[in-house]
Amino acid sequence: MLEYQRLFIKLAMHREVLRFGSFTLKSGRVSPYFFNAGLFRDGMSISALGHCYAEAIQRSGLEYDVIFGPAYKGIPIAIAASMQLNDRFNINKPWCFNRKEAKDHGEGGSLVGSPLEGRRVLILDDVITAGTAIGEVMHILAEQRAKAAGIIVALDRQERGAGELSAIQEVYSKFNVPVYSIIKLDHVTEYLREHGGQDETIKLIHAYQARYGSKDRNDWYADGA
């Protein structure tokens, strides 16, 4: 595990973005952890989050022209990552995001920021829980005659959906777009093991993975770590 991944987990736990306990998910599953990136909601947190995304982007080796953040949680992520790429790596990349509803006045349209037309687009989001949101982004790119260069999310849950594949695996399979993450759930258990005192939590996560973990979860897709 790399230093920026440890930084991400430490920050997520400190801000209670990542919590441990017993949580009933929308799927009805009872999970021993819960992740809510919406709690990265102050200047220090979003700056550090941008740093972690920038590191993941650099390690991915993806070639892209513009960074895209899907509304809503992807918007601050895209802007923060763009700023940190410039500050830390001297890489100045434009950003863009979509509105949920197109404006019919002013500049109009459903996109804000740099044009996407004909460009290679790097998509940043917090997690992929279903392929629906990414499908909407792919539709936007098709309308703009743009191409998805890749997708980077904060956390790969390594958890299957209704079938054998996880939501991330389904996206990769459907759209043939490489997917990277800052961390995977396995990194979380590694971090907890390093810091001690969380044996019961680790045990519960492993039991959850044994029941709901995606098939071949470590070998199928692009991984920057």
MOCOR-V936115 format. One record per residue. N is the residue number from 1. RES is the residue in one small letter. SS is DSSP state (h for helix, s for strand, l for the rest). PHI is phi in radians with two decimals (* if undefined). NEAR is the number of other C-alpha atoms within 10 Angstrom. Layout:
n=N res=RES ss=SS phi=PHI near=NEAR
n=N res=RES ss=SS phi=PHI near=NEAR
This chain:
n=1 res=m ss=l phi=* near=12
n=2 res=l ss=l phi=-1.60 near=11
n=3 res=e ss=h phi=-1.09 near=9
n=4 res=y ss=h phi=-1.18 near=19
n=5 res=q ss=h phi=-1.24 near=23
n=6 res=r ss=h phi=-1.10 near=18
n=7 res=l ss=h phi=-1.03 near=15
n=8 res=f ss=h phi=-1.10 near=21
n=9 res=i ss=h phi=-1.13 near=20
n=10 res=k ss=h phi=-1.03 near=15
n=11 res=l ss=h phi=-1.12 near=18
n=12 res=a ss=h phi=-1.08 near=20
n=13 res=m ss=h phi=-1.24 near=14
n=14 res=h ss=h phi=-1.12 near=12
n=15 res=r ss=l phi=-1.56 near=17
n=16 res=e ss=l phi=1.06 near=16
n=17 res=v ss=l phi=-1.17 near=16
n=18 res=l ss=s phi=-1.96 near=18
n=19 res=r ss=s phi=-2.19 near=16
n=20 res=f ss=s phi=-2.10 near=16
n=21 res=g ss=s phi=2.79 near=11
n=22 res=s ss=s phi=-2.33 near=13
n=23 res=f ss=s phi=-2.28 near=14
n=24 res=t ss=s phi=-1.52 near=12
n=25 res=l ss=l phi=-1.50 near=11
n=26 res=k ss=l phi=-1.02 near=7
n=27 res=s ss=l phi=-1.26 near=8
n=28 res=g ss=l phi=1.64 near=8
n=29 res=r ss=l phi=-1.22 near=12
n=30 res=v ss=s phi=-1.75 near=13
n=31 res=s ss=s phi=-1.77 near=17
n=32 res=p ss=s phi=-1.43 near=19
n=33 res=y ss=s phi=-2.56 near=18
n=34 res=f ss=s phi=-2.49 near=16
n=35 res=f ss=s phi=-2.16 near=18
n=36 res=n ss=l phi=-2.35 near=14
n=37 res=a ss=h phi=-1.16 near=21
n=38 res=g ss=h phi=-1.12 near=10
n=39 res=l ss=h phi=-1.50 near=14
n=40 res=f ss=l phi=-1.38 near=21
n=41 res=r ss=l phi=-2.33 near=11
n=42 res=d ss=l phi=-2.39 near=9
n=43 res=g ss=h phi=-1.06 near=10
n=44 res=m ss=h phi=-1.12 near=11
n=45 res=s ss=h phi=-1.12 near=17
n=46 res=i ss=h phi=-1.22 near=18
n=47 res=s ss=h phi=-1.16 near=19
n=48 res=a ss=h phi=-1.14 near=19
n=49 res=l ss=h phi=-1.09 near=26
n=50 res=g ss=h phi=-1.03 near=22
n=51 res=h ss=h phi=-1.03 near=23
n=52 res=c ss=h phi=-1.12 near=24
n=53 res=y ss=h phi=-1.12 near=29
n=54 res=a ss=h phi=-1.06 near=26
n=55 res=e ss=h phi=-1.09 near=22
n=56 res=a ss=h phi=-1.12 near=24
n=57 res=i ss=h phi=-1.07 near=23
n=58 res=q ss=h phi=-1.10 near=15
n=59 res=r ss=h phi=-1.24 near=14
n=60 res=s ss=h phi=-1.18 near=20
n=61 res=g ss=l phi=1.27 near=9
n=62 res=l ss=l phi=-1.18 near=14
n=63 res=e ss=l phi=-1.80 near=13
n=64 res=y ss=l phi=-2.63 near=16
n=65 res=d ss=l phi=-1.93 near=17
n=66 res=v ss=s phi=-2.58 near=23
n=67 res=i ss=s phi=-1.73 near=25
n=68 res=f ss=s phi=-2.10 near=30
n=69 res=g ss=s phi=-2.01 near=23
n=70 res=p ss=l phi=-1.13 near=24
n=71 res=a ss=l phi=-1.13 near=15
n=72 res=y ss=l phi=-1.91 near=14
n=73 res=k ss=h phi=-1.13 near=16
n=74 res=g ss=h phi=-1.26 near=21
n=75 res=i ss=h phi=-1.13 near=19
n=76 res=p ss=h phi=-1.14 near=22
n=77 res=i ss=h phi=-1.09 near=27
n=78 res=a ss=h phi=-1.08 near=26
n=79 res=i ss=h phi=-1.20 near=23
n=80 res=a ss=h phi=-1.11 near=23
n=81 res=a ss=h phi=-1.13 near=28
n=82 res=s ss=h phi=-1.05 near=23
n=83 res=m ss=h phi=-1.12 near=22
n=84 res=q ss=h phi=-1.26 near=22
n=85 res=l ss=h phi=-1.06 near=21
n=86 res=n ss=h phi=-1.21 near=14
n=87 res=d ss=h phi=-1.23 near=13
n=88 res=r ss=h phi=-1.66 near=11
n=89 res=f ss=h phi=-2.13 near=12
n=90 res=n ss=l phi=0.97 near=10
n=91 res=i ss=l phi=-1.98 near=14
n=92 res=n ss=l phi=-1.78 near=14
n=93 res=k ss=l phi=-1.99 near=16
n=94 res=p ss=s phi=-1.30 near=17
n=95 res=w ss=s phi=-2.22 near=25
n=96 res=c ss=s phi=-2.68 near=20
n=97 res=f ss=s phi=-2.52 near=25
n=98 res=n ss=s phi=-1.86 near=20
n=99 res=r ss=s phi=-1.59 near=14
n=100 res=k ss=s phi=-1.18 near=11
n=101 res=e ss=s phi=-2.23 near=9
n=102 res=a ss=s phi=-1.15 near=11
n=103 res=k ss=s phi=-1.43 near=12
n=104 res=d ss=l phi=-1.91 near=9
n=105 res=h ss=l phi=-2.47 near=7
n=106 res=g ss=l phi=1.06 near=6
n=107 res=e ss=l phi=-1.29 near=9
n=108 res=g ss=l phi=1.17 near=10
n=109 res=g ss=s phi=1.47 near=13
n=110 res=s ss=s phi=-1.89 near=14
n=111 res=l ss=s phi=-1.96 near=20
n=112 res=v ss=s phi=-2.20 near=14
n=113 res=g ss=s phi=1.92 near=13
n=114 res=s ss=l phi=-1.24 near=14
n=115 res=p ss=l phi=-1.07 near=15
n=116 res=l ss=l phi=-1.81 near=24
n=117 res=e ss=l phi=-0.95 near=14
n=118 res=g ss=l phi=1.26 near=13
n=119 res=r ss=l phi=-1.85 near=17
n=120 res=r ss=s phi=-1.54 near=20
n=121 res=v ss=s phi=-1.98 near=23
n=122 res=l ss=s phi=-1.70 near=22
n=123 res=i ss=s phi=-1.69 near=26
n=124 res=l ss=s phi=-2.04 near=27
n=125 res=d ss=s phi=-2.60 near=26
n=126 res=d ss=l phi=-1.37 near=21
n=127 res=v ss=l phi=-2.52 near=20
n=128 res=i ss=l phi=-2.07 near=22
n=129 res=t ss=l phi=-1.77 near=16
n=130 res=a ss=l phi=-2.71 near=14
n=131 res=g ss=h phi=-1.29 near=17
n=132 res=t ss=h phi=-1.05 near=12
n=133 res=a ss=h phi=-1.09 near=14
n=134 res=i ss=h phi=-1.16 near=19
n=135 res=g ss=h phi=-1.04 near=14
n=136 res=e ss=h phi=-1.14 near=12
n=137 res=v ss=h phi=-1.12 near=19
n=138 res=m ss=h phi=-1.07 near=17
n=139 res=h ss=h phi=-1.14 near=13
n=140 res=i ss=h phi=-1.06 near=16
n=141 res=l ss=h phi=-1.10 near=19
n=142 res=a ss=h phi=-1.08 near=14
n=143 res=e ss=h phi=-1.09 near=11
n=144 res=q ss=l phi=-1.62 near=14
n=145 res=r ss=l phi=0.94 near=13
n=146 res=a ss=l phi=-1.87 near=18
n=147 res=k ss=s phi=-2.15 near=19
n=148 res=a ss=s phi=-1.30 near=21
n=149 res=a ss=s phi=-1.47 near=19
n=150 res=g ss=s phi=2.91 near=22
n=151 res=i ss=s phi=-2.28 near=26
n=152 res=i ss=s phi=-2.22 near=25
n=153 res=v ss=s phi=-2.08 near=22
n=154 res=a ss=s phi=-1.30 near=24
n=155 res=l ss=s phi=-2.24 near=22
n=156 res=d ss=s phi=-1.68 near=25
n=157 res=r ss=l phi=-1.22 near=22
n=158 res=q ss=l phi=0.93 near=22
n=159 res=e ss=s phi=-2.17 near=22
n=160 res=r ss=s phi=-1.35 near=21
n=161 res=g ss=l phi=-1.57 near=18
n=162 res=a ss=l phi=-1.21 near=9
n=163 res=g ss=l phi=-1.75 near=10
n=164 res=e ss=l phi=-1.49 near=15
n=165 res=l ss=l phi=-1.61 near=19
n=166 res=s ss=s phi=-1.38 near=25
n=167 res=a ss=h phi=-1.05 near=24
n=168 res=i ss=h phi=-1.15 near=29
n=169 res=q ss=h phi=-1.07 near=24
n=170 res=e ss=h phi=-1.11 near=18
n=171 res=v ss=h phi=-1.10 near=21
n=172 res=y ss=h phi=-1.06 near=19
n=173 res=s ss=h phi=-1.14 near=13
n=174 res=k ss=h phi=-1.34 near=11
n=175 res=f ss=h phi=-1.88 near=13
n=176 res=n ss=l phi=0.94 near=12
n=177 res=v ss=l phi=-2.05 near=16
n=178 res=p ss=l phi=-1.11 near=20
n=179 res=v ss=s phi=-2.11 near=21
n=180 res=y ss=s phi=-2.15 near=26
n=181 res=s ss=s phi=-2.41 near=26
n=182 res=i ss=s phi=-1.11 near=28
n=183 res=i ss=s phi=-2.37 near=25
n=184 res=k ss=s phi=-1.95 near=20
n=185 res=l ss=h phi=-1.03 near=18
n=186 res=d ss=h phi=-1.06 near=18
n=187 res=h ss=h phi=-1.15 near=19
n=188 res=v ss=h phi=-1.10 near=20
n=189 res=t ss=h phi=-1.15 near=17
n=190 res=e ss=h phi=-1.10 near=13
n=191 res=y ss=h phi=-1.10 near=18
n=192 res=l ss=h phi=-1.10 near=15
n=193 res=r ss=h phi=-1.14 near=14
n=194 res=e ss=h phi=-1.07 near=10
n=195 res=h ss=h phi=-1.66 near=8
n=196 res=g ss=l phi=1.26 near=8
n=197 res=g ss=l phi=1.34 near=10
n=198 res=q ss=l phi=-2.19 near=13
n=199 res=d ss=h phi=-1.04 near=12
n=200 res=e ss=h phi=-1.17 near=9
n=201 res=t ss=h phi=-1.10 near=17
n=202 res=i ss=h phi=-1.05 near=20
n=203 res=k ss=h phi=-1.05 near=13
n=204 res=l ss=h phi=-1.17 near=17
n=205 res=i ss=h phi=-1.14 near=20
n=206 res=h ss=h phi=-1.10 near=17
n=207 res=a ss=h phi=-1.14 near=13
n=208 res=y ss=h phi=-1.14 near=17
n=209 res=q ss=h phi=-1.13 near=18
n=210 res=a ss=h phi=-1.08 near=11
n=211 res=r ss=h phi=-1.52 near=11
n=212 res=y ss=h phi=-2.13 near=18
n=213 res=g ss=s phi=-1.10 near=20
n=214 res=s ss=l phi=-1.27 near=21
n=215 res=k ss=l phi=-1.14 near=16
n=216 res=d ss=l phi=0.88 near=11
n=217 res=r ss=l phi=-1.18 near=18
n=218 res=n ss=l phi=-1.72 near=12
n=219 res=d ss=l phi=-2.14 near=8
n=220 res=w ss=l phi=-1.64 near=10
n=221 res=y ss=l phi=-2.35 near=16
n=222 res=a ss=l phi=-1.09 near=17
n=223 res=d ss=l phi=-2.50 near=19
n=224 res=g ss=l phi=-1.38 near=17
n=225 res=a ss=l phi=-1.62 near=15
